[in-house]
Amino acid sequence: MELETLLERCRQGDELAWEALVRQFQARVFGLAYHYLHDREEARDVAQEAFIRIYRNLDKFEAGGNFAAWALRITRNCAIDRLRHFKARPPLDDAQVEKCVLVSETHSPPDVDAMVNERQRLLYRALDLMSAVNREMILLKDIQGLRQREIADLLSVPLGTVKTRSSRARVELARCILELDPSYGA
């Protein structure tokens, strides 16, 4: 079903349409929340909060706009709110943060899967070393696949700033990867 039709049916209170919309965007919303929080349970809570906000504000979404970028902006705001909450009220215990290990969805030979998983682990370790601004840029542009104009709107910064940050972020990511694995790319 076309997204505009789905959104209109959601606005009219169609529960099946809402369920279809959530299914269509739940992986991206959860993924973005997880990248900010590094905790699956917290990311699930944030994703749920984001979908509640999305539902309550469907009438504010302008037809013809990029729904994915709008939904990810709401998710980002929810994640930042949760992080602020943690700063105000730190957890009682210092439990280890669960790291994301992605599994290939294709049925590749085990040695290829192992190589892909190792590269993904290297990427996430490198992201952890990056500055918050550059990590966010890589997350939004390269992992979530947003266009530079969408990122500029989401972050409320000029397009030129996004271009500059994107370039700097890729340089920092490359530096961090090479620090972790000097043989990478050789």
Contacts in CASP RR format, 6 or more apart in sequence:
PFRMAT RR
TARGET T0000
AUTHOR 0000-0000-0000
METHOD contacts of the structure
MODEL  1
MELETLLERCRQGDELAWEALVRQFQARVFGLAYHYLHDREEARDVAQEA
FIRIYRNLDKFEAGGNFAAWALRITRNCAIDRLRHFKARPPLDDAQVEKC
VLVSETHSPPDVDAMVNERQRLLYRALDLMSAVNREMILLKDIQGLRQRE
IADLLSVPLGTVKTRSSRARVELARCILELDPSYGA
1 17 0 8 1.000
1 20 0 8 1.000
3 24 0 8 1.000
3 67 0 8 1.000
4 63 0 8 1.000
4 64 0 8 1.000
6 17 0 8 1.000
6 20 0 8 1.000
6 21 0 8 1.000
6 24 0 8 1.000
7 21 0 8 1.000
7 58 0 8 1.000
7 61 0 8 1.000
7 63 0 8 1.000
7 67 0 8 1.000
9 17 0 8 1.000
10 17 0 8 1.000
10 18 0 8 1.000
10 21 0 8 1.000
10 55 0 8 1.000
10 58 0 8 1.000
11 58 0 8 1.000
11 59 0 8 1.000
18 55 0 8 1.000
22 51 0 8 1.000
25 67 0 8 1.000
25 68 0 8 1.000
25 71 0 8 1.000
26 47 0 8 1.000
26 51 0 8 1.000
28 68 0 8 1.000
28 71 0 8 1.000
28 72 0 8 1.000
28 144 0 8 1.000
29 47 0 8 1.000
29 50 0 8 1.000
29 51 0 8 1.000
29 71 0 8 1.000
29 72 0 8 1.000
29 75 0 8 1.000
30 43 0 8 1.000
30 44 0 8 1.000
30 47 0 8 1.000
31 43 0 8 1.000
31 47 0 8 1.000
32 72 0 8 1.000
32 75 0 8 1.000
32 76 0 8 1.000
32 79 0 8 1.000
32 139 0 8 1.000
32 144 0 8 1.000
33 42 0 8 1.000
33 43 0 8 1.000
33 44 0 8 1.000
33 46 0 8 1.000
33 47 0 8 1.000
33 50 0 8 1.000
33 75 0 8 1.000
33 78 0 8 1.000
33 79 0 8 1.000
34 40 0 8 1.000
34 43 0 8 1.000
34 100 0 8 1.000
35 100 0 8 1.000
35 127 0 8 1.000
35 139 0 8 1.000
35 143 0 8 1.000
36 43 0 8 1.000
36 46 0 8 1.000
36 76 0 8 1.000
36 79 0 8 1.000
36 80 0 8 1.000
36 82 0 8 1.000
36 83 0 8 1.000
37 43 0 8 1.000
37 46 0 8 1.000
37 79 0 8 1.000
37 82 0 8 1.000
37 83 0 8 1.000
38 97 0 8 1.000
38 98 0 8 1.000
38 99 0 8 1.000
38 100 0 8 1.000
39 97 0 8 1.000
39 98 0 8 1.000
40 98 0 8 1.000
42 82 0 8 1.000
45 82 0 8 1.000
46 75 0 8 1.000
46 78 0 8 1.000
46 79 0 8 1.000
46 82 0 8 1.000
47 75 0 8 1.000
49 78 0 8 1.000
49 82 0 8 1.000
50 71 0 8 1.000
50 74 0 8 1.000
50 75 0 8 1.000
50 78 0 8 1.000
53 74 0 8 1.000
53 77 0 8 1.000
53 78 0 8 1.000
54 71 0 8 1.000
54 74 0 8 1.000
57 74 0 8 1.000
61 67 0 8 1.000
61 70 0 8 1.000
66 150 0 8 1.000
68 146 0 8 1.000
69 146 0 8 1.000
69 150 0 8 1.000
69 153 0 8 1.000
69 154 0 8 1.000
72 140 0 8 1.000
72 144 0 8 1.000
72 146 0 8 1.000
72 154 0 8 1.000
73 153 0 8 1.000
73 154 0 8 1.000
76 154 0 8 1.000
99 121 0 8 1.000
99 124 0 8 1.000
100 124 0 8 1.000
101 117 0 8 1.000
101 120 0 8 1.000
101 121 0 8 1.000
102 117 0 8 1.000
102 120 0 8 1.000
103 113 0 8 1.000
103 117 0 8 1.000
104 112 0 8 1.000
104 113 0 8 1.000
104 116 0 8 1.000
104 117 0 8 1.000
108 116 0 8 1.000
122 177 0 8 1.000
122 180 0 8 1.000
122 181 0 8 1.000
122 184 0 8 1.000
123 177 0 8 1.000
125 180 0 8 1.000
126 173 0 8 1.000
126 176 0 8 1.000
126 177 0 8 1.000
126 179 0 8 1.000
126 180 0 8 1.000
127 135 0 8 1.000
127 138 0 8 1.000
127 139 0 8 1.000
127 173 0 8 1.000
127 176 0 8 1.000
129 176 0 8 1.000
129 179 0 8 1.000
129 180 0 8 1.000
130 138 0 8 1.000
130 169 0 8 1.000
130 172 0 8 1.000
130 173 0 8 1.000
130 176 0 8 1.000
131 172 0 8 1.000
133 165 0 8 1.000
133 169 0 8 1.000
134 165 0 8 1.000
134 168 0 8 1.000
134 169 0 8 1.000
134 172 0 8 1.000
134 173 0 8 1.000
135 169 0 8 1.000
136 155 0 8 1.000
137 151 0 8 1.000
137 162 0 8 1.000
137 165 0 8 1.000
137 166 0 8 1.000
137 168 0 8 1.000
137 169 0 8 1.000
138 169 0 8 1.000
138 170 0 8 1.000
138 173 0 8 1.000
140 146 0 8 1.000
140 151 0 8 1.000
140 154 0 8 1.000
141 148 0 8 1.000
141 151 0 8 1.000
141 166 0 8 1.000
141 169 0 8 1.000
146 154 0 8 1.000
148 159 0 8 1.000
148 162 0 8 1.000
148 163 0 8 1.000
148 166 0 8 1.000
149 159 0 8 1.000
149 162 0 8 1.000
151 162 0 8 1.000
151 166 0 8 1.000
152 158 0 8 1.000
152 159 0 8 1.000
152 160 0 8 1.000
152 161 0 8 1.000
152 162 0 8 1.000
155 162 0 8 1.000
177 184 0 8 1.000
178 184 0 8 1.000
END
